């Protein structure tokens, strides 16, 4: 068998073996399956947070945008760096509140803090709405990785279907713990491989990073400048703000947060995670190298893969394929784990089937979600970056309610939180489904909005509506104040 075909298969078998080893000697009840019994140490929490934030989007989307657009791609470095500052202050009080009340999910937090199961359900469905394009992104990217690194021996459609099946087995094996050791192996392989390629390829193909950048600037002086229209400064600022504020609001982030042994683990992790931004620099360098080698590349999401397959030995492509599989498995597992637990509580578990355990219901939901995601991934024409930004536009609408809920004296109560979230989600959905000329009509009233990220506009309206409804209803007083020591 061709080594480039064998490598992704071996990578998945390795991940499955690590997942089975991680559960050895443990009773796999629901809390163990979802949050690892809240007993993960600093190293595992660190790699889980990095594993779900540095995904195939980093590998393919960031390099593809650097190759195609240049300067606008730098928003990816900017928002990640700012997000860790937010996380340093936001995560410890969230962990304290979850620990004190035995919470395992984002849904639990909103339902408990606002004393409203309805708000918990709303947050759960908004989270599902945000996570679904993110999951489709992972499956599409995984299909691309396997297809390109196998030199077309495995077609992209076959790779997507096989990847979906592989992820289901992987998640069902050990839940959250299946991702811990895999994340460690993935990070080591990815950092080493991408770092080496970012040094070797520019030196061999262009004489180094400096000459490479000089060549690109001479060929296209505007490549490293934000354009006057489209992805301009307004888009850049609003997209960075939206993504940084929503960075830790993904529902699949909450199990990793609640699994920490202590809040100090979270502070140390968010203090060290900015080092991972160096990986993005290497990815951008490879994207620029791909542009220098082939200025007319058609499939930009494949820029990094195409560059490596054309300019390096076969074994390098095989390693990249293996690293890509692991890079997709960790976030896909966390996404499916969260979506399965949410859906089992919202739908499958509604019948209270006594013959099905909580874990069994969640596993059934995982199978259903994966089937739907694979179907959409096979038909989707959207690029990787678009899918991620769509997810951020939805999930960040939970921010005002989350911040208000963690305050000792909330700004607003259940009514304001619900009204704000529904407003933000409605605006994003309208922008996604409305006719293409709606922005032109809006720009006649406020020209700057023409290029602003619509998720940020929705977030601003979300805040205004939440405060207005909260002021009218005055229901924040019904929420018990948080203890000074806790969050």
C-alpha positions as CSV (number, residue, x, y, z in Angstrom):
1,X,0.0,0.0,0.0
2,X,1.2,3.5,-0.8
3,X,2.7,5.2,2.2
4,X,0.6,8.3,1.7
5,X,-2.5,6.2,1.8
6,X,-1.3,4.1,4.8
7,X,-0.3,7.1,7.0
8,X,-3.8,8.6,7.6
9,X,-5.0,5.1,8.5
10,X,-2.2,4.5,10.9
11,X,-2.8,7.9,12.5
12,X,-6.4,7.1,13.1
13,X,-5.5,3.6,14.6
14,X,-2.9,5.4,16.8
15,X,-5.6,7.8,18.0
16,X,-8.0,5.0,18.7
17,X,-5.4,3.1,20.6
18,X,-4.5,6.1,22.7
19,X,-8.2,6.7,23.4
20,X,-8.7,3.1,24.6
21,X,-5.6,3.3,26.7
22,X,-6.9,6.6,28.3
23,X,-10.0,4.9,29.6
24,X,-8.3,1.8,31.0
25,X,-9.2,1.2,34.7
26,X,-11.9,3.9,34.6
27,X,-15.7,3.6,35.1
28,X,-17.0,5.3,31.9
29,X,-20.1,7.0,33.4
30,X,-21.5,10.2,32.1
31,X,-19.4,12.6,34.0
32,X,-16.2,10.7,33.1
33,X,-17.2,10.6,29.4
34,X,-18.0,14.3,29.2
35,X,-15.6,16.1,31.6
36,X,-13.1,13.4,32.7
37,X,-14.4,13.5,36.3
38,X,-13.0,17.1,36.6
39,X,-9.6,15.6,37.3
40,X,-7.4,16.6,34.4
41,X,-4.1,18.3,35.2
42,X,-2.5,21.4,33.7
43,X,-0.8,19.6,30.7
44,X,-4.0,17.9,29.5
45,X,-6.2,21.0,30.0
46,X,-3.6,23.0,28.1
47,X,-3.4,20.6,25.1
48,X,-7.2,20.2,25.1
49,X,-7.7,24.0,24.8
50,X,-5.1,24.2,22.2
51,X,-6.4,21.0,20.5
52,X,-9.8,22.5,19.9
53,X,-8.6,25.9,19.0
54,X,-5.8,25.0,16.6
55,X,-7.5,22.7,14.2
56,X,-7.6,22.0,10.5
57,X,-8.7,25.6,10.1
58,X,-5.2,26.6,11.2
59,X,-3.6,24.2,8.9
60,X,-5.7,24.8,5.8
61,X,-7.8,27.9,6.3
62,X,-5.1,30.2,7.6
63,X,-2.5,29.1,5.0
64,X,-5.2,29.4,2.2
65,X,-6.2,32.9,3.2
66,X,-2.5,34.0,3.5
67,X,-2.0,32.6,-0.1
68,X,-5.1,34.3,-1.5
69,X,-5.7,37.5,0.4
70,X,-2.4,38.4,2.2
71,X,-2.9,41.1,4.9
72,X,-6.6,40.2,5.9
73,X,-5.4,36.8,7.0
74,X,-3.5,38.4,9.9
75,X,-6.8,38.8,11.7
76,X,-6.3,35.2,12.8
77,X,-3.2,36.0,14.8
78,X,-4.8,39.2,16.2
79,X,-7.9,37.7,17.6
80,X,-6.3,34.6,19.1
81,X,-3.8,36.8,21.0
82,X,-6.5,39.1,22.4
83,X,-8.7,36.1,23.3
84,X,-6.2,34.7,25.8
85,X,-6.4,38.0,27.7
86,X,-10.2,37.6,27.9
87,X,-9.8,33.9,28.9
88,X,-7.4,34.7,31.7
89,X,-10.1,36.7,33.5
90,X,-13.2,34.9,32.2
91,X,-12.4,31.2,32.7
92,X,-11.5,31.0,36.5
93,X,-14.9,32.4,37.7
94,X,-16.7,30.3,35.2
95,X,-14.8,27.2,36.5
96,X,-15.6,28.1,40.1
97,X,-19.3,28.4,39.4
98,X,-19.3,25.1,37.5
99,X,-17.4,23.3,40.2
100,X,-19.6,24.6,43.0
101,X,-22.8,23.5,41.3
102,X,-21.6,20.4,39.5
103,X,-22.1,21.7,36.0
104,X,-20.9,19.8,32.9
105,X,-22.0,22.0,29.9
106,X,-22.7,25.5,28.7
107,X,-26.4,24.7,28.8
108,X,-26.1,23.8,32.5
109,X,-24.5,27.2,33.2
110,X,-27.2,29.3,31.6
111,X,-30.0,27.2,33.0
112,X,-28.7,27.2,36.6
113,X,-27.4,30.8,36.8
114,X,-30.6,32.4,35.4
115,X,-32.9,29.8,37.1
116,X,-34.4,29.2,33.6
117,X,-34.3,25.8,31.9
118,X,-35.7,27.6,28.9
119,X,-32.7,29.9,28.6
120,X,-30.5,26.8,29.0
121,X,-32.2,25.2,26.0
122,X,-31.9,28.4,24.0
123,X,-28.2,28.5,24.7
124,X,-27.9,24.9,23.8
125,X,-29.6,25.3,20.4
126,X,-27.6,28.4,19.6
127,X,-24.5,26.4,20.5
128,X,-25.5,23.6,18.2
129,X,-26.2,26.1,15.4
130,X,-22.7,27.5,15.8
131,X,-20.9,24.2,16.2
132,X,-22.5,22.5,13.1
133,X,-20.6,24.6,10.5
134,X,-17.5,24.1,12.6
135,X,-17.9,20.4,12.5
136,X,-18.6,20.5,8.7
137,X,-15.4,22.5,8.4
138,X,-13.4,19.7,10.2
139,X,-14.9,16.9,8.0
140,X,-14.3,18.8,4.8
141,X,-10.8,19.7,5.8
142,X,-10.1,16.1,6.8
143,X,-11.4,14.9,3.4
144,X,-9.1,17.4,1.6
145,X,-6.1,16.3,3.6
146,X,-6.6,12.6,3.0
147,X,-7.4,13.1,-0.7
148,X,-4.5,15.4,-1.5
149,X,-1.9,13.6,0.6
150,X,-2.9,10.3,-1.0
151,X,-2.3,11.9,-4.4
152,X,-6.0,11.3,-5.3
153,X,-5.9,7.6,-4.6
154,X,-8.6,8.2,-2.0
155,X,-11.3,10.6,-3.3
156,X,-12.4,13.6,-1.2
157,X,-16.0,12.3,-1.0
158,X,-14.8,8.8,0.1
159,X,-12.4,10.5,2.6
160,X,-15.2,12.6,4.1
161,X,-17.5,9.5,4.6
162,X,-14.6,7.4,6.1
163,X,-13.6,10.3,8.3
164,X,-17.1,10.6,9.7
165,X,-17.2,6.9,10.6
166,X,-13.7,7.1,12.1
167,X,-14.6,10.0,14.3
168,X,-17.7,8.3,15.6
169,X,-15.8,5.2,16.7
170,X,-13.1,7.4,18.2
171,X,-15.6,9.5,20.3
172,X,-17.6,6.5,21.4
173,X,-14.5,4.8,22.8
174,X,-13.5,7.1,25.6
175,X,-15.3,10.5,25.4
176,X,-13.3,13.4,26.5
177,X,-10.3,11.3,27.6
178,X,-9.9,10.0,24.0
179,X,-8.7,13.4,23.0
180,X,-6.1,14.0,25.8
181,X,-3.2,11.8,24.7
182,X,-4.1,12.3,21.0
183,X,-3.8,16.0,21.5
184,X,-0.3,15.6,22.9
185,X,0.9,13.5,20.0
186,X,-0.8,15.8,17.5
187,X,0.7,19.0,18.9
188,X,4.2,17.5,18.9
189,X,3.9,16.2,15.3
190,X,2.3,19.4,14.0
191,X,4.6,21.9,15.7
192,X,7.7,19.9,14.6
193,X,6.6,19.4,11.0
194,X,5.1,22.8,10.2
195,X,8.1,24.5,11.9
196,X,10.6,22.6,9.9
197,X,8.7,23.2,6.6
198,X,8.4,26.9,7.3
199,X,12.2,27.1,7.5
200,X,13.2,24.6,4.8
201,X,10.8,25.4,2.0
202,X,11.3,29.2,1.8
203,X,15.1,28.7,2.0
204,X,15.1,26.1,-0.8
205,X,12.5,27.7,-3.1
206,X,13.2,31.5,-2.6
207,X,16.5,31.8,-0.7
208,X,14.8,32.4,2.7
209,X,11.8,34.2,4.2
210,X,13.2,37.7,3.6
211,X,13.8,37.2,-0.1
212,X,10.4,35.4,-0.3
213,X,8.5,38.4,1.1
214,X,10.5,40.8,-1.0
215,X,9.6,38.8,-4.2
216,X,5.9,38.9,-3.3
217,X,5.9,42.6,-2.5
218,X,7.6,43.3,-5.8
219,X,5.1,41.2,-7.7
220,X,2.1,42.5,-5.7
221,X,2.7,45.7,-3.6
222,X,-0.8,45.6,-2.1
223,X,-0.6,42.0,-0.8
224,X,0.5,43.1,2.7
225,X,-1.9,46.1,2.9
226,X,-5.6,45.9,3.9
227,X,-7.7,46.7,0.8
228,X,-9.8,49.9,0.6
229,X,-13.0,47.8,0.2
230,X,-14.2,44.4,1.2
231,X,-11.8,43.0,3.8
232,X,-10.8,46.5,4.8
233,X,-9.9,48.0,8.2
234,X,-13.6,48.0,9.3
235,X,-14.0,44.3,8.5
236,X,-10.6,43.6,10.2
237,X,-11.4,45.3,13.5
238,X,-14.9,44.0,13.8
239,X,-13.9,40.4,12.9
240,X,-11.0,40.5,15.4
241,X,-13.3,41.8,18.1
242,X,-16.1,39.3,17.4
243,X,-13.7,36.3,17.3
244,X,-11.7,37.3,20.4
245,X,-14.9,37.8,22.5
246,X,-16.4,34.5,21.4
247,X,-13.2,32.5,21.5
248,X,-14.1,30.6,24.8
249,X,-17.9,30.6,24.3
250,X,-17.9,27.5,22.1
251,X,-20.0,24.8,23.9
252,X,-17.3,22.2,23.3
253,X,-14.9,24.4,25.2
254,X,-16.9,24.2,28.4
255,X,-16.2,20.5,29.1
256,X,-12.5,21.2,28.8
257,X,-12.8,24.2,31.2
258,X,-14.9,22.2,33.8
259,X,-12.5,19.3,33.6
260,X,-9.7,21.3,35.1
261,X,-8.4,20.3,38.5
262,X,-8.3,24.0,39.6
263,X,-8.6,27.5,38.4
264,X,-4.9,28.0,38.5
265,X,-4.6,25.4,35.8
266,X,-6.8,27.6,33.5
267,X,-4.8,30.8,34.3
268,X,-1.5,29.1,33.5
269,X,-2.9,27.6,30.3
270,X,-4.2,30.9,29.0
271,X,-0.9,32.6,29.9
272,X,1.1,30.0,27.9
273,X,-1.3,29.5,25.0
274,X,-0.1,32.6,23.1
275,X,3.1,30.7,22.3
276,X,0.9,28.7,19.9
277,X,0.6,31.9,17.8
278,X,4.1,31.1,16.6
279,X,2.6,28.1,14.8
280,X,0.4,30.6,12.9
281,X,3.4,32.5,11.7
282,X,4.9,29.3,10.3
283,X,1.6,28.5,8.6
284,X,1.4,32.0,7.0
285,X,5.0,31.7,5.7
286,X,4.0,28.4,4.0
287,X,0.9,30.1,2.5
288,X,3.1,32.9,1.1
289,X,5.5,30.3,-0.2
290,X,2.7,28.5,-2.0
291,X,1.7,31.8,-3.6
292,X,5.3,32.4,-4.8
293,X,5.5,29.0,-6.3
294,X,2.1,29.1,-8.0
295,X,0.5,32.6,-8.3
296,X,-2.5,31.1,-10.1
297,X,-3.5,28.4,-7.6
298,X,-7.2,27.8,-7.9
299,X,-8.1,25.8,-4.7
300,X,-6.8,28.1,-2.0
301,X,-7.8,25.8,0.9
302,X,-5.4,23.2,-0.6
303,X,-2.5,25.7,-0.8
304,X,-0.4,24.2,2.0
305,X,-1.1,20.6,1.0
306,X,-0.4,21.3,-2.7
307,X,2.9,23.0,-1.9
308,X,4.1,20.1,0.3
309,X,3.1,17.4,-2.2
310,X,4.8,19.2,-5.1
311,X,8.1,20.2,-3.5
312,X,8.9,17.6,-0.8
313,X,9.6,13.8,-0.7
314,X,6.7,11.4,-0.4
315,X,7.3,10.7,3.2
316,X,6.8,14.3,4.1
317,X,3.4,14.3,2.5
318,X,2.6,11.1,4.5
319,X,3.6,12.8,7.7
320,X,1.5,15.8,6.9
321,X,-1.5,13.5,6.2
322,X,-1.0,11.8,9.5
323,X,-0.7,15.2,11.3
324,X,-3.8,16.4,9.5
325,X,-5.9,13.4,10.6
326,X,-4.9,13.9,14.2
327,X,-5.5,17.7,13.9
328,X,-9.0,17.0,12.7
329,X,-9.8,14.2,15.2
330,X,-9.3,16.2,18.4
331,X,-11.7,19.1,17.7
332,X,-14.1,16.9,15.9
333,X,-14.3,14.6,18.9
334,X,-14.9,17.5,21.2
335,X,-17.5,19.0,19.0
336,X,-19.4,15.7,18.6
337,X,-19.0,14.9,22.3
338,X,-20.7,18.2,23.2
339,X,-23.3,18.0,20.5
340,X,-24.2,14.5,21.5
341,X,-24.6,15.3,25.2
342,X,-26.7,18.4,24.3
343,X,-29.0,16.5,21.9
344,X,-29.3,13.5,24.2
345,X,-30.6,15.9,26.9
346,X,-32.8,17.9,24.6
347,X,-34.3,15.2,22.3
348,X,-33.2,11.7,22.7
349,X,-33.4,11.8,26.5
350,X,-36.8,13.4,26.5
351,X,-38.5,10.0,26.5
352,X,-36.6,9.0,29.6
353,X,-35.9,5.5,28.2
354,X,-34.9,3.5,31.2
355,X,-33.1,0.9,29.2
356,X,-30.7,3.5,27.8
357,X,-28.0,5.1,29.9
358,X,-27.0,8.7,29.6
359,X,-23.8,7.7,27.8
360,X,-25.7,5.4,25.4
361,X,-28.2,8.2,24.5
362,X,-25.3,10.6,23.9
363,X,-23.6,8.1,21.6
364,X,-26.7,7.6,19.6
365,X,-26.9,11.4,19.2
366,X,-23.3,11.5,18.0
367,X,-24.1,9.0,15.2
368,X,-27.0,11.1,14.1
369,X,-25.1,14.4,14.1
370,X,-22.2,12.9,12.2
371,X,-24.5,11.5,9.5
372,X,-26.0,14.9,9.0
373,X,-22.6,16.7,9.1
374,X,-21.2,14.3,6.5
375,X,-24.2,14.8,4.2
376,X,-23.7,18.6,4.4
377,X,-19.9,18.4,4.0
378,X,-20.4,16.4,0.8
379,X,-22.6,19.2,-0.6
380,X,-21.1,22.4,0.9
381,X,-19.4,24.8,-1.4
382,X,-18.3,27.3,1.3
383,X,-14.6,27.9,2.1
384,X,-13.1,26.9,5.4
385,X,-12.7,30.4,6.8
386,X,-16.4,31.3,5.9
387,X,-17.6,28.3,7.9
388,X,-15.6,29.3,11.0
389,X,-16.7,32.9,10.9
390,X,-20.3,31.8,10.5
391,X,-19.9,29.7,13.7
392,X,-18.4,32.7,15.5
393,X,-21.2,35.0,14.4
394,X,-23.7,32.7,16.2
395,X,-21.8,31.6,19.3
396,X,-20.7,35.1,20.3
397,X,-24.4,36.1,20.7
398,X,-24.2,34.2,24.1
399,X,-21.5,36.6,25.4
400,X,-23.7,39.4,26.9
401,X,-25.8,36.8,28.9
402,X,-22.6,34.9,30.0
403,X,-20.8,38.0,31.2
404,X,-23.9,39.4,33.0
405,X,-24.5,36.0,34.6
406,X,-20.9,35.9,36.1
407,X,-21.3,39.4,37.7
408,X,-22.1,39.6,41.4
409,X,-24.9,41.9,40.3
410,X,-26.2,41.0,36.8
411,X,-27.0,43.7,34.3
412,X,-30.1,41.9,33.3
413,X,-32.1,38.8,34.0
414,X,-33.7,36.0,31.9
415,X,-35.9,38.3,29.8
416,X,-33.0,40.5,28.7
417,X,-30.8,37.5,28.0
418,X,-33.4,35.8,25.9
419,X,-34.3,38.9,24.0
420,X,-30.7,39.8,23.3
421,X,-29.7,36.3,22.1
422,X,-32.8,36.0,19.8
423,X,-32.1,39.4,18.3
424,X,-28.4,38.6,17.6
425,X,-29.3,35.2,16.1
426,X,-32.0,36.7,13.9
427,X,-29.7,39.3,12.5
428,X,-27.0,36.8,11.6
429,X,-29.6,34.4,10.1
430,X,-31.1,37.3,8.0
431,X,-27.7,38.2,6.7
432,X,-27.1,34.6,5.7
433,X,-30.4,34.0,4.0
434,X,-31.4,37.5,2.7
435,X,-30.9,38.5,-0.9
436,X,-27.4,39.7,-1.8
437,X,-28.4,43.4,-2.2
438,X,-29.4,43.9,1.5
439,X,-25.9,45.3,2.4
440,X,-26.2,47.9,-0.3
441,X,-29.5,49.1,1.3
442,X,-28.0,49.1,4.7
443,X,-25.0,51.1,3.5
444,X,-27.3,53.9,2.4
445,X,-28.1,54.5,6.0
446,X,-24.7,53.8,7.5
447,X,-21.9,53.4,4.9
448,X,-19.4,51.9,7.3
449,X,-21.6,48.9,7.9
450,X,-21.0,47.7,4.3
451,X,-17.8,46.0,5.3
452,X,-18.3,45.3,9.0
453,X,-18.6,41.7,10.2
454,X,-22.3,41.1,10.5
455,X,-21.8,39.0,13.6
456,X,-20.3,42.1,15.3
457,X,-23.3,44.2,14.2
458,X,-25.6,41.5,15.6
459,X,-23.7,41.5,18.9
460,X,-24.1,45.3,19.3
461,X,-27.8,45.0,18.7
462,X,-27.9,42.0,21.1
463,X,-26.4,44.2,23.9
464,X,-28.8,47.1,23.3
465,X,-31.9,44.9,23.3
466,X,-30.8,42.9,26.3
467,X,-30.2,46.1,28.4
468,X,-33.5,47.7,27.1
469,X,-35.6,44.6,27.9
470,X,-33.8,44.1,31.2
471,X,-34.5,47.7,32.2
472,X,-38.2,47.3,31.4
473,X,-38.6,44.0,33.1
474,X,-36.2,44.7,35.9
475,X,-35.8,40.9,36.4
476,X,-32.1,41.0,37.3
477,X,-33.0,41.5,40.9
478,X,-34.5,38.0,40.9
479,X,-31.1,36.4,40.5
480,X,-29.2,35.7,43.7
481,X,-25.9,37.6,43.9
482,X,-22.8,35.5,43.5
483,X,-20.5,35.0,46.4
484,X,-17.6,37.3,46.5
485,X,-15.2,34.3,46.5
486,X,-16.8,32.6,43.5
487,X,-17.9,33.1,40.0
